[in-house]
Amino acid sequence: MAGEDDNIIPLYERNALAFDALRGRELFEKPWLDRFAALVPPRGEILDLDCGAAEPMAASLIRDGFRVTGVDASETLIALCRERFPDRAWFVADMREFSLPIRCNGILAWHSFFHLNQDDQRAMFSRFAALSAPGAALMFTSGHFDGVAMGDFAGEPLYHASLSAQEYTALLEENGFAVVSHVAQDPQCGGATVWLAKRIS
């Protein structure tokens, strides 16, 4: 039976232009993005999972010289990425199924990973490992508690889910990552709960 999480991809496609218009460009996330980038070698390969329309996070990484590959399930958002940064690689795909022939030096899943249900989130950690090179950085945002939380976008229900902090830590460790930094509801980053990890095995 379809659940609310199955509506995420069509919801974002229906409202892609509205989402892009509402997405702030001031990059208040920059302190975290700088910490992430510091773990990636110059001109390293970065995979941005559910990249939206590339503004502002992928755009900042591109300006800093990183080779960014973006993935999003919305055809409209990827079309905007291709228009804005035609020399980068952009793919219409579901992060749960996407793969690359190369291994990345950094993987970013910012305000996207938490739209997956709990089982799909658990399964993503082995995919993170498969996509990452030794020493790769991984940064994602999660919810603030173990469970499901429903939001709203454009008058439609917006699904979010999270695991416990203990389970995220265990999944990272089981898949060869060590936590570098973790802040729950960071007041300097719009209340986001952020995880930054590094591939160590």
N, C-alpha and C positions, 0 to 999 in steps of 0.2 A: 504494500500500500504506500502511495506517495505521501511524503511528509512535507512540513513547511520548508525543510532544507532543500527539497527538490525545486522549489520556486525561486531560489536565489539567482540562478543563471538567467532564466527568462525575465525576472524582475529587473535585473541590471541592463539587459538588452532593451527592454521596453523603455527604460528611463535613462539610457546612456547619456544623452545630451544634457539632461537635467543634472545628472551626477557630475559630469565634467564641469558644468557651469557653477555648481555649488562647491566643488573641491577647491579649498583655499590654496593659493600659490605662495604664501608667505614662508612656508617651510619651517614651521615651529618645531618640526621633528629633527632639525639639523644636528643638534648635539648627539642624538642617537645615530643618525646617518653617518656622522663623522667617526664615531666609535666603530661602527661596522666597517667603514671604508679603511680605517687604520689597520684592519686585520687582513685586507686584500692587497696583493702586490700591485704596483703601478701597472696600469693598462690590463689589469686582471679581468677575467671573464665573470660577469655577474648575471645571475638569472633572477628576474623579477617576476614572481608568481602572482597572477592577478594584478597586473600592472596598471589597470585602468587606462587612462588616456596619456600616460607617461608624465603628466605634470602633477606635482612638482618633483617627486622623488627620483624617478628614473632620469628625468631631465638633469637634475643636479649631479647624479653619478656620471652621466654622459659628458657634461661640461668638465668634470674632473678627470676625464680621460679614460674612464673604465669602458670596457666593451660589454655593453648591456644587451641581453636578450630578454624580450618581454613576452609574457604569456597572459592571455585573458580569454575567457569564454565568450565575451561580447564582441561580435563582429564590428559593431559600430565603434566601440572604444579602440579596438586594434586599428581600424581605419584612421582614426585620429592620430594614433601613434605613428603610423606610416607616413601620414601627411606632415607631421611635425619633425620627425627624425627619420627621413627616408634611407639613411645609410646604416641604420641599425636593423636587427632581425626581430620581427614581431610575428607571433603565432596565435591564431585562434584555436584554443585548446582548453581542456579541463585540466587543472593542475594535478588531479588524481591519476591521470593517464599519460601526462606529458613526459617525454624523454628526449635526451640529446645524445649525439655521438661523442661529445666531449664532456669532460668533468669541469665543473665551475669552481672558481675561487671564492665565490660568495653567492648565497641564496637569500633572497628577501621575500617575505610573505607578510606584508604590512597591511593590517586591517582587511585581511582576506581569508586567512587560514581559519579564523574563528567562525566563518560562515559554514564550515563543514560540520557534519554531525560528529559525535564523539568517536564512533568506530572509524570513520574516515580519517579523522585526525590521528588516531593511533597508527593507522596504516601509512600515513604520510611520512613517518620518521624513517622508515626503511627506504622510502623514495628519496628523501633528503640525502641520505647516506649514498645512495646509488648515483645521485646527480653531482655529488661534491668531490673535489680533489682533496688530497691530504692537506691539512691545515686550513681548509675552507672555513669562512665565516658563515653563520646562519643567524638570521634575525627575523623574528616573527612577533606578532602581538596576539595575545589571548584574552579571554574573558577574565573576570575577577574572582570567579568561584566555579566549583564543579557543578555543572548542570546546564540547562537551556535558558536563554533569555530572549524574549521577543522584543524587537524594536519596531520602527516604522520608517518607511521611505516612500515618498510620493503617495501617501495614503494607503500603502500596502504593508502587510506584515513582513518584517525583516528578521530572519532567523539568525541567532548566534548560539554557539555552544562552547563549552570549555571543559577541560579536565582539571584536576587539582594540581597545585604547584608541585606536589610530591610526585604525581604521575608524570608530568612533563619532564621533571628532572630525571626520573628513572628511564623514560623513553629516550631522552637524549643520550644518557650514559650507555644504554643498551645498544645504541646505534653509532657509537664511536665519537660522540660529542661531549665536550665539557662546557658547563655554564661559565661564561665570562662575566656576565652581569644580568641581573634580573631585578626589575622594579615594578611593584604592583601599584597601579593607579598613579603613575608618575604625575605630580602636579605641574611639572615643567613641560609636560608633553600632552596636554589636554586630557589628563587622566588615563592615558593608555597604560596597559600592563604589557611590558616589553621584556622579551627574552633575547639575549645575545649569547651565542655559543660558538665554539670552534671545534672543527673536526680534528681529533687527536689520534684516531686509529682507523 
